[in-house]
């Protein structure tokens, strides 16, 4: 009788141990899967946001170049405003997903881009900020965002 009780206790102990080990392993697997899923979403958000900023920036440069040549910049202005509207929506997603440092870097990118867009919106002949300075400030802000995004996604770390 005692040996049967010991056997039953052993079986129960083994079952509980197996259940606990399996539960912990499944939880770890689930957490890793969720982390991977969110990292993929973050990466997609960063890429879309940066691409949209570049589109708006290129369109603003085309507006300024068209004005310098005395051409009508209407088409480039429409493209610039469309890209800016899309960037605004993408920024909201970025803020929701990104670490604070990356969200702050993206906010700085927004400010630098707005300065460039404001310059492009000025009518011909209006005094405008130097395009090279505005472009350089935007590039610096983008580089800061790239570093923050890489840190957020733990790219380059072992």
Protein Blocks (a to p, Z undefined) as FASTA:
>chain_A
ZZmmmmmmmmmmmmmmmmmmmmmmmmmmmmmmmmmmmmmmmmmmmmmmmmmmmmmmmmmm
mmmmmmmnopafklmmmmmmmmmmmmmmmmmmmmmmmcfklmmmmmmmmmmmmmmmmmmm
pcghiacddfklmmmmmmmmmmmmmmmmmmmnogoiZZ
